[in-house]
Amino acid sequence: MVFDVSQKSSFNEIGGWLKEVRDEAGPAIIIILIGNKSDLEHERKVAYEEGVKFAEDNELLMYMECSAKENINVKKAFETLINCNNPIMLYINYF
């Protein structure tokens, strides 16, 4: 699941999207929470620690940040999912 670190509203909606995905795919689905636009540090509205806490509280695989614009950690996110030993569904929500 992807949210925009420069828009608090996108982070606030992750809980609803997570419930919807788990309702459809089942609770065993593997999900990584990704804070996108990490290159916009000066516009950040969601702290790194908030993402980590949400991922831990909701039993997600992990939290990481990336920048699609700067190509930072994008490949790592997909490699992490690919290397899991369970069926995978990646749900991306762009705001």
N, C-alpha and C positions, 0 to 999 in steps of 0.2 A: 504494500500500500504506500502510495506516495502523497505527500502533502508539501505545501509551499512554506518554508520556514519564515518567509516575509509576510505571511498572511495568517494571523491567528485563527480566522474563521475556518480556514482549510484544516487546521489541526483539530479544531473543535468538532468537526464533522466526521473525523476518523472513527469514533466510537460507533456511530450509526452505520457506517460502511462496513466496519468489522462485523457487526451483528448480522447484517444482510449477507455478507460472504459466508459466514459460518452457518447461517440458516440454510443457505443453498448448497454449500460444499461439505458441511459437517465440521465438527469441532477439531478433528485431527489435521485439518489443513495447515500447511506450513506457510507462514506469512512473515515477511520482513517489513518493518516499518522504515520508510525512507523519507528523510527530510531533504527535499530538493531545493535548489537555488542557494546552496551554502556559500556561493561566491558573493551573495548580497549581504554580507555580514553587517554592513552599516544600516540595513533595512530589516534586520532580524527582529521577529516578534515572538518566536518560539525558541526557548533556550534548549540547548543540546540535552540538558538534564531532564527536561520535560519529556522529550522523545524517549529517552532511556527508561524513565519511570513508566510511561504509558506501555512500552513494549514489555517490561517486566510484569506490570500489573495485569496485563492481558495475555500473558504467556505466549508472546510472539517470539520467533526465533532470535531476533536481534533488532537493534536500531542502528542505523547508520545514516550519514549525510552524504549527499552528492551534489554535483553541479553538472547538469546536462550541458550547459553552455560551455563550461570549461573542461568537460570530459573528466571529471574527478569522481572516482569510485563507481562510475556507471557499470563498467565491466565487472568490477568486484561484486556488485549486487547480484548480477545474473550468475556469475560463477558460484557464489555462495549457494544459491538456490539449486543450481544444477548438481552440485556436489552432495546434496542431501540424499539420504537413502530412502525417502518416502515420496509418494506421489505429490506433485507440486501443482499449485494453481497460483498464478501471480495476478493480482487484481490491481490495476493502476487507475487512480482517480486524479485527473488533472484539474486544477482550479485556476 
